[in-house]
Amino acid sequence: MQVWKEYQETNKERFLHELLDLLRIPSISAKTENNSDMITCAEAVKKSFLDAGADHAVIYKTEGHPIVYAEKNIDPLKPTILVYGHYDVQPADPLNLWKSGPFDPTIIDGKIFARGSADDKGQFYMHVKALEIMTQTNTLKANIKFLIEGEEEVGSPNLATFVKANKELLKADVILISDTSMLSMENPSIDIGVRGLSYIEVEVTGPNRDLHSGVYGGAIANPITMLAKMIASCHDENNHITIPGFYDDVIESTSEERAKMALAPFDETAFKTDLGVETLWGEKNYTTNERTGIRPTLELNGIWGGYTGEGAKTVLPSKAFAKISCRLVPNQSSSVITEKIIQYFKTIAPAGVTVTASEHHGGEPYMTPIDSDAYQAAAKAINTTFGKDPIPVRGGGSIPICALFEKELGLKIVFLGFGLDSDNLHSPNEKFDIVNFYKGIETIPYFHQYYAEGK
């Protein structure tokens, strides 16, 4: 609608500066030192909804960080869209690799560099501004509810309790999530699925204390060495995961699905150049897009032990640790895979060390039906603002709450993300292109219009 375009053009600088203010709040859910910042951010999110025209907005306390709920109702006979997002962000470490302060948003070459810019403050804030545009122009076509949590980056430990206790409050017709990416602005896409997650921590213990590596080295099993051997055994020569039963429940993609995936543009040279690598790695007989979309993975997220400070210390450590995550594909269960990984490490523990392992968090894979009214509305909205149909793709990331929403609320989910895979999510120098931010605000109202018309 022309009225949407005119309102956004008039207010776009304000929209941007409001987002920058939100990005300045270090809402790191994983660190207790940022607990007060989490409350500050929740209050800011609540205010943003009220300023945008929500009927009301409420902060709900949980056993952890608060949840922000808001809604705008126009007609009980109209469909209701539940928008999910999260205001918490990943830790910014290592700080020395940032080109600017992670919570001092800086614009360089049309990109906003800040922690949370793309994941997920910038993306859920598009919905806040879309709400403002529709309310201020009196063009809202559907009822909207918003559920913005503060614990997504730590596995949403309290969201299930909230959802189960507030099913009537969250009653809707569909869930809309902007916490995903698209291929590019030239080749818009919509994620039709996200992978599940299994995340564990392994602890390997050898001697009862750190030892002098000269006096004891060669006579005592070194926990770091033993851990490295166990980790190396998780993949074979074809980079296939060796954990017994790991692939038992995997539904192999058909040749037709793989052929459709191959139609998505992919520049391998540009991909390698962007990452600064000379060659790619992964499971044999699968393309890069397949490895990051339709195949499960096992990756090391952190490993430590012994002395890691400045200078040298000749020590044989008592303990070594690793954080390991697996991305899962449809039909795999996070609880089943977690148990298999833990049991594997305990079973292969070499003599001379003991192994303990614990689960951090997990989540189930999710697929969106592309023949649904919601997906068709999203595709039509993309076509309206980009001038071309979106490419359906399988996302490599995880949104653990998707399966929870479908189970407890009986709702299907549609993803409408405007980030890019190159946005450095969870890494130093996270960014979000301003043009993507504006394009999301422009597109979202069309989704509401088309979905309401389709119902």
HUQUI-V923059 format. One line per field, one symbol per residue. ss: DSSP state (h for helix, s for strand, l for the rest). psi: psi as a letter, one per 30 degrees, with the letter a starting at -180 (. if undefined). burial: 1 if it has 16 or more other ideal C-beta (glycine too) atoms within 10 Angstrom, else 0. A space follows every 10 residues. Layout:
# HUQUI-V923059
ss->???
psi->???
burial->???
This chain:
# HUQUI-V923059
ss->lhhhhhhhhh hhhhhhhhhh hhhllllsll lhhhhhhhhh hhhhhhhhhh hhlllsssss llllllssss ssllllllls ssssssllsl llllhhhlll lllllsssll ssslllllll hhhhhhhhhh hhhhhhllll llsssssssl lhhhllllhh hhhhhlllll lllsssslll ssllllllss sssslsssss ssssslllll ssllllllll llhhhhhhhh hhllslllll slllllllll llllhhhhhh hllllllhhh hhhhhlllll lllllllhhh hlllllssss ssssslllll llllssllss ssssssssll lllhhhhhhh hhhhhhhlll lllsssssss sssllsslll llhhhhhhhh hhhhhhllll ssssllllll hhhhhhhhhl llssslllss llllllllll ssshhhhhhh hhhhhhhhhh hhhhl
psi->keeeeeeeee geeeeeeeee eeffjiijff kffgeeeeee eeeeeeeeee ffgkelkkkk kafcllkkkl ljkfkffllk kjkkakflll lfkkeffkfl kfgikkkkhg kjjlkfefig eeeffeeeee eeeeefghgk flkkkkjjlg gefgghfgee eeeefheeeg kaflkkkiha llelffiklk kglllakkkl kkkkkclflk lkfeefkffk kjeeeeeeee efffkafggk kfkkgegegk jkkleeeeee effkkjjeee eeeefhlfll kakkgkleee egefkllkkk fkkllakgak akjikjlell lkkkkkkllk fkkeeeeeee eeeeeeegkl kfllklklkd lllllkkkkf gleeeeeeee eeeeffglkl kklkkfakif feeeeeeefh klkkkilgal fgghkgllhk lkkeeeeeee eeeeeeeeee eeef.
burial->0001001100 1100110111 0110111110 0001001110 1101110110 0111001011 0101111111 1101000111 1111111111 1100000100 0110110000 1111111111 1111111111 1111101001 1111111111 1111110110 0110010011 0111111111 1110000111 1111111111 0111111001 1010000001 0111111101 1001100000 1010010000 0010000000 1000000000 0000000000 0010011011 1111111100 0000110000 0000011111 1101111111 0111011101 1101100010 0010101011 1111111100 0011101111 1111110001 1111111111 1111100110 1111111111 1011100111 1111011111 1111111111 11000
